[in-house]
């Protein structure tokens, strides 16, 4: 399970994401950007779950906005599209949509397709936290109201993702590759890489502890790759 954090501020919306793509055996298969954005409009989408499905949904949303407007995509297209996704039986994905609306300014929306991650829903949010590695209390103790500070993720985002990365989920580490911060403003979308983890190698499992694999584990990782 991957992780992302999204926060709406008075003048912008930010998405904090990692870059690990891995298979069912938790072997890293690629290091990618998990944010899809428009080059002409202030809209960006991230998500977790099946990345192929997440990317397809993200591109559909962005294409709809580019064909008309951000407001059209959010107010008219998305509610109907979410129902179509639900009817199609899509499961185990959740997405955050960060936009700068023509009428409402910075806006953040979240929807969960149900299944593993919860009940199917689509709603406006101020903060979206999808990081199973941290409990709500841990996150609050770490950041608290500082999430509302417009510079918090710029200054501390990489450290926050580092902490999420250091905690396993169901015995596996799943956050890695790099940490990226995407900022959506009235001017458009900018994505910067805050930190890279060069020891995360395609064909091996993520291991923030740095513990070397034994021969059996290396062979298993090669077979999985």
matplotlib code that plots the C-alpha trace (Angstrom):
import matplotlib.pyplot as plt

x = [0.0, 1.4, 0.9, 0.0, -1.0, -3.0, -3.6, -5.7, -4.4, -5.9, -3.8, -2.8, -3.3, -0.4, 0.1, 2.9, 3.6, 6.2, 7.3, 7.3, 5.6, 5.7, 4.1, 2.1, 5.3, 6.3, 9.2, 9.9, 9.1, 9.6, 10.1, 7.5, 5.7, 2.3, 0.9, -0.9, -1.5, -2.5, 0.0, -2.7, -5.0, -4.5, -5.5, -3.5, -4.5, -2.8, -4.0, -3.0, -4.1, -3.9, -1.8, -3.0, -6.6, -5.6, -3.7, -6.7, -9.1, -6.7, -6.3, -10.0, -10.6, -7.9, -9.0, -12.6, -11.2, -9.1, -12.1, -14.1, -13.0, -11.9, -15.3, -17.1, -14.9, -15.5, -19.1, -20.7, -18.4, -17.0, -20.2, -21.5, -18.1, -17.7, -21.1, -19.9, -16.8, -18.9, -21.2, -18.2, -17.1, -13.8, -12.3, -9.3, -8.3, -8.5, -7.7, -7.2, -8.0, -6.3, -7.6, -7.7, -11.3, -12.4, -15.0, -14.0, -10.2, -8.1, -10.2, -9.4, -11.6, -11.3, -13.0, -12.5, -13.7, -14.4, -13.1, -9.8, -9.7, -13.2, -16.7, -17.4, -17.5, -16.8, -16.4, -14.6, -11.8, -9.3, -6.8, -6.6, -4.3, -3.8, -0.8, -1.7, 1.7, 0.9, -2.0, -4.1, -2.6, 1.0, 0.2, -1.3, 1.5, 4.0, 2.3, -0.9, -2.3, 1.0, -0.5, -2.4, 0.9, 1.4, 5.1, 4.9, 5.1, 7.8, 9.9, 9.0, 7.4, 10.4, 10.9, 7.3, 7.4, 10.7, 8.8, 5.9, 8.5, 10.2, 7.1, 6.0, 2.4, 1.5, 5.1, 6.2, 7.7, 5.9, 6.9, 10.0, 11.8, 11.4, 9.3, 7.6, 5.6, 3.1, 1.7, -1.5, -2.0, -3.9, -0.9, -0.8, 0.9, 4.5, 6.0, 9.4, 11.4, 12.2, 14.2, 15.4, 16.2, 18.9, 19.1, 15.6, 16.4, 14.1, 14.0, 14.3, 12.0, 12.1, 14.1, 14.6, 16.5, 19.4, 19.5, 21.2, 19.2, 20.5, 21.1, 17.6, 16.0, 18.1, 17.2, 13.5, 13.7, 15.3, 12.7, 9.9, 11.5]
y = [0.0, 3.4, 6.7, 10.3, 13.4, 16.3, 19.7, 22.7, 26.1, 29.6, 30.2, 26.7, 22.9, 20.5, 16.8, 14.9, 11.6, 8.8, 7.0, 3.2, 0.9, -2.8, -6.2, -8.5, -9.8, -6.2, -6.3, -2.8, -2.8, 0.9, 4.4, 6.7, 10.0, 9.3, 12.7, 13.4, 17.0, 19.3, 21.5, 24.2, 24.1, 24.1, 20.5, 17.6, 14.1, 11.4, 8.1, 4.7, 1.2, -0.3, 2.4, 1.5, 2.2, 5.3, 6.7, 6.0, 7.7, 10.7, 11.2, 11.0, 13.7, 16.0, 15.5, 16.5, 19.7, 20.5, 20.0, 22.6, 24.0, 23.0, 23.9, 21.7, 18.7, 19.0, 20.1, 18.3, 15.5, 14.1, 13.3, 11.3, 9.8, 8.6, 6.8, 5.2, 4.0, 2.6, 0.8, -0.7, -2.4, -0.7, -1.4, -0.7, 2.7, 6.1, 9.5, 13.1, 15.8, 19.2, 22.1, 25.9, 26.5, 29.4, 30.3, 28.8, 29.1, 26.3, 23.1, 19.5, 16.5, 12.9, 9.7, 6.1, 3.2, 1.1, -2.4, -2.5, 1.2, 1.9, 2.8, 4.4, 8.2, 11.5, 14.7, 18.0, 17.9, 20.3, 17.5, 14.0, 11.6, 8.2, 6.7, 3.5, 3.3, 6.1, 6.1, 9.3, 10.0, 9.6, 12.0, 14.6, 14.3, 14.8, 17.7, 18.7, 22.1, 22.8, 21.0, 24.3, 26.2, 26.8, 26.1, 22.9, 20.4, 22.5, 22.4, 19.1, 17.0, 14.8, 14.1, 13.2, 10.8, 9.4, 8.6, 7.0, 5.0, 3.7, 1.9, -1.4, -2.3, -5.9, -6.8, -5.0, -1.6, 0.0, 3.7, 4.6, 5.7, 9.4, 12.0, 14.6, 17.7, 19.0, 22.5, 23.7, 27.5, 29.8, 29.9, 26.1, 23.0, 22.5, 19.2, 19.1, 16.1, 16.7, 13.6, 10.4, 7.0, 5.6, 2.3, 1.4, -0.8, -2.2, -6.0, -5.8, -5.2, -1.8, -1.9, 1.4, -0.4, -1.1, -4.8, -6.8, -9.7, -13.2, -15.5, -17.0, -13.6, -12.3, -15.3, -14.8, -11.1, -12.0, -14.6, -12.1, -9.4]
z = [0.0, -1.0, 0.7, -0.1, 1.8, 0.3, 1.9, 0.8, 1.7, 1.2, -1.9, -3.2, -2.8, -2.3, -2.9, -1.2, -2.9, -3.1, -6.3, -5.6, -8.0, -6.9, -7.6, -5.4, -3.8, -2.8, -5.2, -6.7, -10.4, -11.1, -9.6, -11.1, -10.6, -9.0, -9.9, -13.2, -14.1, -16.9, -18.6, -19.4, -16.4, -12.6, -11.9, -10.6, -9.5, -7.3, -5.9, -4.6, -5.3, -8.8, -10.5, -14.0, -12.9, -11.0, -14.0, -16.3, -14.0, -13.5, -17.2, -17.8, -15.2, -16.6, -20.2, -19.2, -17.6, -20.6, -22.9, -21.0, -17.6, -14.1, -12.7, -15.3, -14.5, -10.8, -10.6, -13.6, -14.8, -11.6, -9.7, -12.7, -13.4, -9.9, -10.2, -13.4, -11.7, -8.9, -11.3, -13.1, -9.9, -9.6, -6.1, -4.0, -5.3, -3.8, -5.4, -4.4, -7.0, -6.4, -8.4, -8.5, -9.4, -11.6, -9.0, -5.7, -5.8, -4.2, -3.8, -2.8, -3.5, -2.5, -3.6, -2.5, -4.6, -1.6, -1.0, 0.9, 1.6, 2.9, 1.7, -1.7, -1.4, -3.2, -1.1, -0.7, 1.8, 3.5, 4.3, 2.8, 4.6, 3.0, 4.8, 6.6, 8.1, 10.6, 13.0, 13.2, 16.6, 15.3, 12.5, 14.8, 17.3, 14.4, 12.6, 14.3, 13.1, 11.3, 8.3, 7.8, 7.5, 3.8, 4.1, 6.2, 3.4, 1.6, 4.7, 6.3, 3.6, 2.9, 6.6, 7.0, 4.1, 5.5, 8.7, 6.8, 4.7, 7.8, 9.1, 7.5, 6.6, 7.1, 7.3, 4.1, 3.3, 0.4, 0.3, -1.6, -4.7, -4.1, -2.4, -4.6, -3.7, -6.2, -5.8, -7.6, -7.8, -10.1, -12.3, -12.8, -11.5, -10.3, -9.1, -7.4, -6.0, -2.3, -1.7, -3.4, -1.9, -4.2, -2.3, -3.5, -6.5, -9.1, -8.7, -4.9, -2.0, -0.3, 2.9, 4.7, 7.4, 5.0, 6.1, 3.3, 1.8, 2.2, -0.8, -0.7, -0.6, -3.5, -5.6, -4.7, -5.7, -9.0, -9.8, -9.0, -11.1]

ax = plt.figure().add_subplot(projection="3d")
ax.plot(x, y, z, "-o")
ax.set_aspect("equal")
plt.show()
